[in-house]
Amino acid sequence: MAKITLVDTSCLLSFFLLLLADLSCCKEILVGGKHTAWKISSSPSDSLNKWAESLRFHVVWKYDGQKDSVLQVTKEAYINCNTTNPAASYRTLSFFTGGSAPSPAPSPALLEAQAVPPANDYSTLEPDNLQTLSFSQLLPSQGSTQASRREEAAKSKMSDLVTTLPSPSSAPRSASDFFSDPYDSHPLWFKPSLFLSPVFDSESYISELRTFVPFDTLRSELRSHLASLNRELVDLINRDYADFVSLSTKLVDIDEAVVRMRAPLLGLREKIAAFRGSVEAALFALRNGLQQRSDAASAREVLELLLDTFHVVSKVEKLIKVLPSAPSDWQKEDGGVSLRSSVNVENSTQQDGTTMRETQSMLLERIASEMNRLKFYMAHAQNLPFVENMEKRIQSANVLLDASLGHSFIDGLNNSDTSVLYNCLRAYAAIDNTKSAEEIFRTTIVAPFIHKIVALETSTDAAGSSGDELENDYKQIKHFIAKDCKMLLEISSTDKSGLHVFDFLANSILKEVLSAIQKVKPGAFSPGRPTQFLKNYKASLEFLAYLEGYCPSRTAVTKFRTEAVYIEFMKQWNVGVYFSLRFQEIAGALDSALTSPSLVFIQDSDLDKRSSPNLMLRQSATLLESLRSCWKEDVLVFSAADKFLRLTLQLLSRYCIWVSSSLHTRRGNPSPSPGCDWAVSATTEDFVYVIHDVNDLVSEVCGDYLGHISRHLSSCSTEVLDVVRTSMLQGGDKLKEVLPLLTNTIIDIIVDKSVEDLRQVRGITTTYRMTNKPPPVRHSPYVVGILRHVKARRTESSLQQFRRKAQKRAGAASGASDDNVSETDKMCMQLFLDAQEYGRNIAALGLKPADIPVYCSLWQCVAPADRQNTISV
């Protein structure tokens, strides 16, 4: 029997690599022709290992596929030579192999196995026998030492090489497909992809499958999968076998070729190293040259910068020396005395039509532009000794320029010279010294007039009631701005002039106004006198709006409002404290009225009559007056309108709480709020007055009062107006919520009093039981008193008419026979007459008894059977 064993596919790959290393020829040997061809020799000198050492093998199995076959069986069937139930059958077989070292001793099973020669030709095998062949790893003895090492490495791996064959049910295959996968499919529970998982665990895998798969089936399936993997590997090796064989021929004389190539490569390496050195040297020289050029350029820039700085300083000094005709020379500051008697500078005109004053301003503008250039050079030439030595000259030039420019600007302001002012402002803007121009304008023009106005106003009001009013001061300041400041403001707001950097409104005018008020009239900012504070505050807002009118654009307005002086001016007006004082004043008046121990009617106060003629109670009138006070012109501050709206809603809530707490106190629940004890002793008329006032307040709050608030907030957005309207309507709904409570209280009072009269109903049974009284012809006396608390007063004539109708009804009823009327019928007749009279009293109040469900139920209980469906009183 012949046997091919494949255990490790990697061993097979190593075997083929060893075989290809020294493979030079192959010899075809036919086996299986003799009985002794496969017998293991007992002589050590004639062993299969020696025979395998002298040969290389290309093993080809040749047999008649129609008569013989190669079978695949299980291990047990292989040991027992049982071919009755093979797993697979193959009709052709081809295999390439070889060896380089003696194989280990055969296994005992192989030693006991003895080949059975075929009954036919050498090219066939008997179909009933499983042919087995034991291969040793074969290699000629003349192999090199390196080959011997490879042989020893492959020896341990090829000893158990076993090849399992495909099933006989498959179609015949060629020799190249011998090691391919069989076409049988795996069961659904067997998933080969799980073996590739990096967390695969064989023990857990087997334990999970053994719960529903027999162990023999699992083992058979795993062996089948292993065989398919081995066949795939062998098929890959056989497919590229020709390339492996030609690889050994291509590697002949490779060492000599390497030696031949080493010399020219070394020479090339030396040339490359020399060229690299020369390139690096040239690159280093080039970098040094570039660095020197860069240093030279930097030094040249510094030198040019120093030269430019020197030239600019010299030029500025020369231009400053050319200013003998400055205002300080031809007009003294203290009195304006002329230094040149022969020339009238004020009226002198040059040949080109420009005055000396304008010429000087133009020269100052030129000097300022040069100074701006000098600042640029100074910023780029810091920490240079040359520049540090020139700092004194530069500072001296700055001082002279500021002085000359200030004199020229003051002269232009005093003489209202537009050209001079324009040139001076451009000069100030060029040297970025706008603060000096604003300060000169404030101290020279604005300050004298403001102090004169405020001081004069203070002395005028010294004998008056108040000296902190600002409205008249603002009017005079507005006139002064329109007369003496408008020209400068228009020049500074000229389009595309570059003079927008000046803010004379804030830093000159508003700054001086704030300073004067703080020094002379500090009480104007005090909210301790709310009326005076509000008047001054509104006048100040109007003054700021007037100043904003001189701003040429919205951007200028925004800039004006972000100035530090503007913010400081607004901080002086403490609107929060003012609102707190108004809150105490308005809310305190209402709280004082609501804490009264009893209801106060308006008839006791003529003032309340005039303020709220429709209201009946002083508490309600005080609420309406407080609500109106929140939105008066002399109380409301628009910037705190949200706070006054909140106060309005709080006043409405306070009144609602007062009413509801009073009603709870009447029911016996003590209220922690004072002023709620009036409800304990109040009559129905008192509660009617409260209902009347609540209805009037709801009508006022949701009507004219809401329109009044909307007019004050007309400048707000639609969203704000919607929120205000919703809030006020909710306040009106809060008032409406107390109306059902008042109505129920009145009902309780009337019911309690009417119950006393209804107790007389019990006397009807006593009247007609065990007595001979005739049937009733009129209602009981108690019926009239049931609604006496709510029934309106009737005139005497109406009462007489009522009596005559009652007598007619009684006469009509007296004609009935009394003999057959029982006591129960008499009682029912009396109750029916009482209910009928009660219905007439209800109708007298303007109500329809048929529309009252409770009365309908009463009618059906006491009315005769023929009148239950029709209510007629």
Secondary structure, DSSP 8 states (H G I E B T S, - for coil): ----B---HHHHHHHHHHHHHS----B----SSSTTSS---SSGGG-HHHHHHT--B--EE---TTT--EEE--HHHHHTT--SS-SEEES-EE-----SS------HHHHH------SS-TT---TTS-----------TT--HHHHHHHHHHHHHHTT-B-----TTS----GGGTTS--S----TT--GGGGG-TT--HHHHHHHHTTTS-HHHHHHHHHHHHHHHHHHHHHHHHHTHHHHHHHHHHTTTHHHHHHHHHHHHHHHHHHHHHHHHHHHHHHHHHHHHHHHHHHHHHHHHHHHHHHHHHHHHHHHHHHHHT-TTSHHHHS-TTT---S-TT--TTT-B-TTS-BHHHHHHHHHHHHHHHHHHHHHHHHHSTT-HHHHHTHHHHHHHHHHHHHHHHHHHHHHHHHT-HHHHHHHHHHHHHTT-HHHHHHHHIIIIIHHHHHHHHHHHHHHTTTSS-S---HHHHHHHHHHIIIIIHHHHHHHT-TTSS-TT--HIIIIIIHHHHHHHHHH-GGGG-TTSHHHHHHHHHHHHHHHHHHHTT-SSHHHHHHHHTSHHHHHHHHTS-HHHHHHHHHHHHHHHHHHHHT-SS--BGGG-HHHHHH-TT--BHHHHHHHHHHHHHT-TTT--GGGHHHHHHHHHHHHHHHHHHHHHHHHHHTT---SSTT-GGGTS--HHHHHHHHHHHHHHHHHIIIIIHHHHHHHTTTS-HHHHHHHHHHHHHHHHHHHTHHHHHHHHHHHHHHHHHHHHHGGGGHHHHHHTT-------S--THHHHHTTTTS----HHHHHHHHHHHHHHHHHHHTS-STT--HHHHHHHHHHHHHHHHHHHHHHTT--GGG-HHHHHHHHHHS-GGGTT----
